[in-house]
Amino acid sequence: MPHSPEEKKRVLTRVRKIKGQIEALESALQQQADCGPVLQQIAAIRGAVNGLMAGVLESHLREKLTNTEQTPEVQKASIEDAVSLIRTYLR
């Protein structure tokens, strides 16, 4: 999760843009828009969500992996957590 006020603002801005894209997609589907523009909107939403995921993941990794005051056991757990998140992200 983003921790600085600037990161939080940036993430919330992205979420609001994605929300707008989803609402536009819903409207297009209700109006029975052509498949081409609908697919284009879905691809744009997917790209926006992937960008959001990458940003939050990057923030998480920077926080967890740069804490030098951790014990070796906690560091190992942080790395395992990071690997798990990356595997989930790449699915």
Secondary structure, DSSP 8 states (H G I E B T S, - for coil): ---SHHHHHHHHHHHHHHHHHHHHHHHHHHTT--HHHHHHHHHHHHHHHHHHHHHHHHHHHHHHHS-TTS-HHHHHHHHHHHHHHHHHHH-
